[in-house]
Amino acid sequence: MSDPHTTGDPVERQTSPATRHEMREVALGAARAGYHVFPLQIDGKKPIFHAKRTCKRTGPCSGPEGHLGWEQRATTDSDQIRRWWSTKPYNVGIACGPSKLLVIDLDEGHGAPAPEEFEGARNGRDVLQMLARRAGEPMPDQTLTVSTPTGGGHLYFRNDSALRNSSQTGLGWKIDTRGEGGYIVAPGSVRPEGRYQFERPGPPAELPTWISSLLAPPPEPEIARVPRPRLELTGNRQERYVRSILEGEAQRIEEAQPGGRHHAVLTAALKLGNYVGGNVISAEEASATLRAAVQTHIGVDDFTESEAEQTISDGLAYGARRPRYANRERAGRTAADQEGDQHARPTAAAVTRAGRGLARDIERLRGARTDRPTPESGHHRDGRPGRERHHEHRHGVGH
């Protein structure tokens, strides 16, 4: 019986049993190699499963864990794989975290000029070679390698550490990585541009230490509390004000475009975190608002749920360290409150500038968790782990 708890596929076409059989064998082969797989859209790279915002808590999502996304449902169970691929030739996704993989995704430059740091590079492969040379290490290409339909390549490595997706700000220009929270398209899968194919078969090598060092997230900085000016609000006026803040930040996230989603989510979480720190908004209300708004982006162009959750958590935590207050009753204010406001007003502009700088700093620090994904990216912009990306073999990802 097929799994009824999927979104269905927007691409309808007549397929032969042989085609379905081929894709099922790709998935089974990957599972035999120890990789956790799940179905992607036919000819595409997005998971077929429903999003969290549309989850009805039925089927696989009816358990105590609630909604289960592609990362939680990825499996090596052959019976489940046969059910998923019993009716349609879905492409095959590999969840990198559960599979203990870190995949380096090397994109083509397509004629675009490289930044000054990598002057002369034509693509991600050239950049990786430059990084290896600077580290005094050999080019790390003696591992399972897959070519992509758009001219890029995926280098597979074994990895037991909790390295997440990176996009744009990870290793370098035209290089993304897929780890926890990210996925790749398995070799054997087909896109309109062509097929993901083995370039160098064999088992993945261990992730080189010099690469894991570059990808390791920086230590969390100590951020001093900066006083915010007090807002004088009363009764229904405060309720309307709080509602407008929540709606405005939700709209900021919902209207964000690929490439700017990470920044939008982080900025919104920082602002709501300010008000959480000042007890203007409850942490639960702020968190629920952000998580509901971000659902419109989950699974789109490799923007992953785990990536969004981490960004929201970080933004709220940092924002709460810079509390913004609102006085509910003007009559209850003390002389000390009034004096504090006198000092706060001249510094409001400086505090606003500091907030913008803080957002930029945190975005740089969280560069290893940015969006876009995504596969080709598996994920983000997950994996986009991060923009969510990829693999092939007629019989799966075997050795």
C-alpha positions as CSV (number, residue, x, y, z in Angstrom):
1,M,0.0,0.0,0.0
2,S,1.4,3.4,-0.9
3,D,2.0,6.0,1.8
4,P,-1.1,8.3,1.9
5,H,0.6,11.0,3.9
6,T,2.3,12.9,1.0
7,T,1.6,16.0,-0.9
8,G,1.4,14.3,-4.2
9,D,3.5,15.4,-7.2
10,P,2.7,18.4,-9.4
11,V,4.4,16.7,-12.4
12,E,1.9,14.2,-13.9
13,R,3.1,11.9,-16.6
14,Q,2.8,8.4,-17.9
15,T,5.6,6.2,-16.7
16,S,6.4,2.6,-17.3
17,P,6.9,0.0,-14.6
18,A,10.6,-0.3,-15.7
19,T,11.1,3.4,-14.8
20,R,9.5,2.9,-11.4
21,H,11.5,-0.2,-10.9
22,E,14.7,1.7,-11.7
23,M,14.1,4.4,-9.2
24,R,13.1,1.9,-6.5
25,E,16.4,0.1,-7.1
26,V,18.3,3.3,-6.7
27,A,16.6,3.9,-3.4
28,L,17.1,0.3,-2.2
29,G,20.7,0.4,-3.2
30,A,21.3,3.6,-1.3
31,A,19.6,2.1,1.8
32,R,21.8,-1.1,1.5
33,A,24.8,1.2,1.6
34,G,23.5,2.6,4.9
35,Y,22.0,5.9,3.6
36,H,18.6,7.1,4.9
37,V,16.4,7.8,1.9
38,F,13.1,9.5,1.1
39,P,11.2,10.4,-2.1
40,L,11.6,13.6,-4.0
41,Q,9.3,15.0,-6.7
42,I,9.5,13.4,-10.1
43,D,12.2,15.2,-12.1
44,G,12.7,17.5,-9.1
45,K,14.5,17.8,-5.8
46,K,11.8,18.8,-3.3
47,P,10.5,16.3,-0.8
48,I,7.0,15.0,-1.6
49,F,5.9,15.2,2.1
50,H,3.4,17.8,3.3
51,A,4.7,20.9,5.2
52,K,4.3,21.4,8.9
53,R,1.8,24.2,8.4
54,T,-0.6,21.8,6.6
55,C,0.0,18.8,8.9
56,K,-3.3,17.3,10.2
57,R,-1.5,15.1,12.7
58,T,-2.7,11.9,11.0
59,G,-0.8,8.9,9.6
60,P,2.9,9.0,10.5
61,C,2.4,12.4,12.2
62,S,-0.2,11.1,14.7
63,G,2.3,10.0,17.2
64,P,3.6,11.9,20.3
65,E,6.4,13.5,18.2
66,G,3.8,15.3,16.1
67,H,4.7,16.4,12.6
68,L,7.4,14.3,10.9
69,G,9.4,15.9,8.1
70,W,11.6,14.4,5.5
71,E,14.6,14.2,7.9
72,Q,12.6,12.3,10.5
73,R,11.0,10.0,7.9
74,A,14.1,9.1,5.9
75,T,14.8,5.4,6.3
76,T,16.8,2.3,5.3
77,D,13.7,0.1,5.7
78,S,13.2,-1.8,2.5
79,D,9.5,-2.4,3.0
80,Q,8.8,1.3,3.4
81,I,11.0,2.1,0.4
82,R,9.0,-0.3,-1.7
83,R,5.8,1.3,-0.6
84,W,7.0,4.8,-1.4
85,W,8.2,3.8,-4.9
86,S,5.4,1.4,-5.8
87,T,3.4,3.8,-8.0
88,K,5.7,6.6,-9.2
89,P,9.3,7.0,-10.3
90,Y,10.2,9.5,-7.5
91,N,13.7,10.9,-7.4
92,V,15.7,9.8,-4.4
93,G,16.8,12.1,-1.6
94,I,19.4,11.2,1.0
95,A,19.2,12.7,4.5
96,C,22.8,13.6,5.3
97,G,22.5,13.9,9.1
98,P,21.0,10.4,9.8
99,S,23.3,9.0,7.1
100,K,26.4,10.4,8.8
101,L,27.5,12.2,5.7
102,L,29.0,15.6,4.9
103,V,28.7,16.4,1.2
104,I,30.6,19.1,-0.5
105,D,28.6,20.6,-3.3
106,L,30.8,22.2,-6.0
107,D,28.9,24.4,-8.4
108,E,29.9,25.7,-11.8
109,G,30.7,29.5,-12.1
110,H,29.0,29.7,-15.5
111,G,31.3,32.6,-16.4
112,A,30.7,34.7,-13.3
113,P,33.8,36.4,-11.9
114,A,35.2,35.0,-8.7
115,P,35.6,37.3,-5.7
116,E,39.1,38.7,-5.0
117,E,39.9,36.1,-2.4
118,F,39.6,33.4,-5.1
119,E,40.6,35.4,-8.2
120,G,41.0,33.2,-11.2
121,A,38.7,30.4,-10.0
122,R,36.1,29.3,-12.5
123,N,34.0,27.1,-10.2
124,G,33.7,25.5,-6.8
125,R,36.3,22.8,-7.7
126,D,38.9,25.4,-8.4
127,V,38.1,27.1,-5.1
128,L,38.4,23.9,-3.1
129,Q,41.8,23.2,-4.8
130,M,42.9,26.7,-3.7
131,L,41.8,26.0,-0.1
132,A,43.6,22.7,0.0
133,R,46.8,24.3,-1.3
134,R,46.6,27.0,1.4
135,A,46.1,24.4,4.0
136,G,49.1,22.4,2.7
137,E,46.8,19.4,2.0
138,P,46.0,17.4,-1.2
139,M,42.8,18.0,-3.1
140,P,40.2,16.0,-1.2
141,D,38.7,14.3,-4.3
142,Q,39.7,10.7,-3.5
143,T,36.2,9.9,-2.3
144,L,32.8,9.0,-3.6
145,T,32.1,11.6,-6.2
146,V,28.9,12.4,-8.2
147,S,28.4,14.6,-11.2
148,T,25.3,16.8,-11.3
149,P,23.2,17.6,-14.4
150,T,24.2,21.2,-14.3
151,G,28.0,20.5,-14.5
152,G,28.8,20.5,-10.8
153,G,29.9,17.8,-8.5
154,H,29.3,16.3,-5.0
155,L,32.1,14.9,-2.8
156,Y,30.8,12.5,-0.2
157,F,32.6,12.2,3.2
158,R,31.9,10.2,6.3
159,N,31.2,12.5,9.2
160,D,30.1,11.8,12.8
161,S,30.3,15.4,14.0
162,A,27.3,17.8,14.1
163,L,28.2,19.9,11.1
164,R,25.3,21.7,9.6
165,N,24.6,23.1,6.1
166,S,26.4,26.0,4.8
167,S,25.7,28.1,1.8
168,Q,27.8,31.0,0.3
169,T,29.6,31.6,3.6
170,G,30.9,28.1,4.2
171,L,34.1,27.0,2.6
172,G,34.1,29.5,-0.3
173,W,32.7,30.8,-3.5
174,K,30.5,28.3,-5.4
175,I,30.8,25.7,-2.6
176,D,28.0,24.6,-0.4
177,T,28.0,21.8,2.2
178,R,25.2,19.4,3.3
179,G,25.3,18.0,6.8
180,E,22.7,17.9,9.6
181,G,19.4,19.4,8.5
182,G,20.4,18.9,4.8
183,Y,19.8,16.4,2.0
184,I,21.2,15.6,-1.4
185,V,19.7,14.2,-4.6
186,A,21.0,10.6,-5.0
187,P,22.9,9.5,-8.1
188,G,20.5,7.8,-10.4
189,S,17.9,10.5,-10.0
190,V,16.8,12.5,-13.0
191,R,16.3,16.2,-13.7
192,P,15.1,17.8,-16.9
193,E,18.8,18.8,-17.5
194,G,20.1,15.2,-17.1
195,R,21.0,12.6,-14.6
196,Y,23.1,12.5,-11.4
197,Q,25.9,10.1,-12.1
198,F,28.8,8.5,-10.4
199,E,32.0,10.2,-11.4
200,R,34.2,8.2,-8.9
201,P,32.4,5.2,-7.2
202,G,33.4,3.7,-4.0
203,P,32.8,4.3,-0.3
204,P,33.0,7.9,1.1
205,A,36.4,8.9,2.7
206,E,36.6,10.3,6.2
207,L,36.1,14.1,6.2
208,P,39.5,15.7,6.3
209,T,40.3,17.5,9.6
210,W,41.3,20.7,7.9
211,I,37.8,20.9,6.2
212,S,35.9,20.1,9.4
213,S,37.9,22.8,11.2
214,L,36.9,25.4,8.6
215,L,33.2,24.4,8.9
216,A,33.1,24.2,12.7
217,P,30.9,27.0,14.0
218,P,32.6,29.8,16.0
219,P,32.1,30.0,19.8
220,E,29.1,32.0,20.9
221,P,30.1,35.6,21.7
222,E,29.4,37.4,24.9
223,I,27.0,40.2,24.1
224,A,26.5,42.9,26.7
225,R,23.0,44.1,27.6
226,V,22.2,47.4,26.0
227,P,19.3,49.4,27.5
228,R,16.4,50.2,25.2
229,P,14.2,53.3,25.5
230,R,10.9,52.6,27.4
231,L,7.7,52.7,25.4
232,E,4.8,54.3,27.2
233,L,1.6,52.3,26.3
234,T,-1.6,51.8,28.1
235,G,-4.6,49.4,27.9
236,N,-5.8,48.5,24.4
237,R,-3.2,50.7,22.8
238,Q,-0.5,48.3,24.0
239,E,-2.4,45.3,22.8
240,R,-2.8,46.9,19.4
241,Y,0.9,47.8,19.4
242,V,2.0,44.3,20.3
243,R,-0.3,42.8,17.6
244,S,1.1,45.1,15.0
245,I,4.7,44.1,15.9
246,L,3.9,40.4,15.6
247,E,2.0,40.9,12.3
248,G,4.7,43.1,10.9
249,E,7.5,40.6,11.6
250,A,5.5,37.7,10.3
251,Q,4.9,39.6,7.1
252,R,8.6,40.3,6.9
253,I,9.3,36.6,6.9
254,E,6.5,35.6,4.6
255,E,7.5,38.1,1.9
256,A,11.2,37.2,2.0
257,Q,12.8,35.9,-1.2
258,P,15.3,33.1,-1.6
259,G,18.7,34.4,-0.7
260,G,17.3,36.8,1.9
261,R,15.2,34.4,4.0
262,H,17.8,33.7,6.6
263,H,18.3,37.4,7.2
264,A,14.6,38.1,7.3
265,V,14.0,35.3,9.9
266,L,17.0,36.4,12.0
267,T,16.0,40.1,11.9
268,A,12.4,39.3,12.9
269,A,13.5,37.0,15.7
270,L,16.0,39.6,17.0
271,K,13.2,42.2,17.2
272,L,10.7,40.0,18.9
273,G,13.4,38.8,21.2
274,N,13.9,42.5,22.3
275,Y,10.3,42.6,23.4
276,V,10.5,39.2,25.0
277,G,13.4,40.5,27.1
278,G,11.3,43.5,28.2
279,N,8.3,41.3,29.0
280,V,6.2,43.0,26.4
281,I,5.6,39.8,24.4
282,S,5.8,36.3,25.9
283,A,8.4,33.9,24.6
284,E,5.7,31.5,23.6
285,E,3.8,34.1,21.5
286,A,7.0,35.3,19.8
287,S,8.1,31.8,19.0
288,A,4.7,30.6,17.7
289,T,4.5,33.7,15.5
290,L,7.9,33.2,13.9
291,R,7.4,29.4,13.4
292,A,4.0,29.9,11.8
293,A,5.4,32.5,9.4
294,V,8.5,30.6,8.3
295,Q,6.4,27.5,7.3
296,T,5.8,29.2,3.9
297,H,9.5,28.7,3.1
298,I,10.2,25.2,4.4
299,G,11.2,22.8,1.6
300,V,11.4,25.7,-0.9
301,D,14.8,26.0,-2.6
302,D,16.4,23.9,0.1
303,F,15.3,26.0,3.1
304,T,15.0,23.4,5.9
305,E,12.9,23.3,9.0
306,S,15.9,22.6,11.2
307,E,17.7,25.6,9.7
308,A,14.7,27.9,10.4
309,E,14.4,26.5,14.0
310,Q,18.0,27.3,14.8
311,T,17.8,30.8,13.3
312,I,14.7,31.6,15.3
313,S,16.2,30.2,18.5
314,D,19.4,32.2,18.1
315,G,17.6,35.4,17.2
316,L,15.2,35.3,20.2
317,A,18.0,34.5,22.6
318,Y,20.2,37.3,21.4
319,G,17.4,39.8,21.1
320,A,16.3,39.1,24.7
321,R,19.7,40.3,25.9
322,R,18.7,43.7,24.6
323,P,15.3,44.2,26.2
324,R,12.8,46.8,25.0
325,Y,10.2,47.8,27.5
326,A,6.7,49.1,27.5
327,N,5.1,50.7,30.6
328,R,1.5,49.5,31.0
329,E,0.4,52.4,33.3
330,R,1.8,55.9,33.0
331,A,0.5,56.7,36.5
332,G,2.6,54.0,38.2
333,R,5.9,55.3,36.8
334,T,8.5,56.4,39.4
335,A,10.8,59.4,39.3
336,A,13.7,56.9,38.6
337,D,11.7,55.7,35.5
338,Q,11.3,59.2,34.3
339,E,14.9,60.0,34.8
340,G,15.9,56.8,33.0
341,D,13.7,57.9,30.0
342,Q,15.5,61.3,29.9
343,H,18.8,59.5,29.5
344,A,17.4,56.9,27.1
345,R,16.0,59.3,24.5
346,P,19.3,60.8,23.3
347,T,20.7,57.3,22.8
348,A,17.8,55.8,20.9
349,A,19.4,56.4,17.5
350,A,22.7,54.9,18.6
351,V,20.9,51.8,20.0
352,T,19.1,51.4,16.7
353,R,22.4,51.5,14.8
354,A,23.9,49.0,17.3
355,G,20.9,46.7,16.7
356,R,21.6,46.7,13.0
357,G,25.2,45.9,13.5
358,L,24.3,43.1,15.9
359,A,22.1,41.5,13.3
360,R,24.9,41.6,10.7
361,D,27.4,40.2,13.2
362,I,25.1,37.3,14.1
363,E,24.4,36.6,10.5
364,R,28.1,36.3,9.8
365,L,28.6,34.1,12.9
366,R,25.8,31.9,11.7
367,G,27.1,31.7,8.2
368,A,27.5,28.0,8.5
369,R,23.7,27.7,9.0
370,T,22.4,30.0,6.3
371,D,19.6,29.3,3.8
372,R,19.3,28.4,0.2
373,P,19.7,25.7,1.4
374,T,19.2,24.3,-0.4
375,P,19.7,20.6,-2.6
376,E,20.6,21.2,-5.6
377,S,21.0,21.7,-2.5
378,G,19.0,19.4,-0.4
379,H,18.7,21.3,0.9
380,H,18.9,26.1,2.3
381,R,18.7,27.9,2.2
382,D,18.5,24.0,3.5
383,G,20.4,23.1,3.2
384,R,20.4,24.1,2.9
385,P,21.5,20.7,5.7
386,G,21.7,24.9,3.3
387,R,19.5,26.6,0.0
388,E,18.9,20.9,0.4
389,R,21.3,18.5,-2.7
390,H,22.7,14.9,-4.3
391,H,23.8,11.1,-5.8
392,E,23.6,8.0,-8.7
393,H,23.9,4.4,-9.7
394,R,21.6,2.1,-11.4
395,H,21.4,0.1,-8.1
396,G,21.7,3.0,-5.6
397,V,24.6,4.4,-3.8
398,G,26.6,1.2,-3.4
399,H,30.3,0.9,-3.1
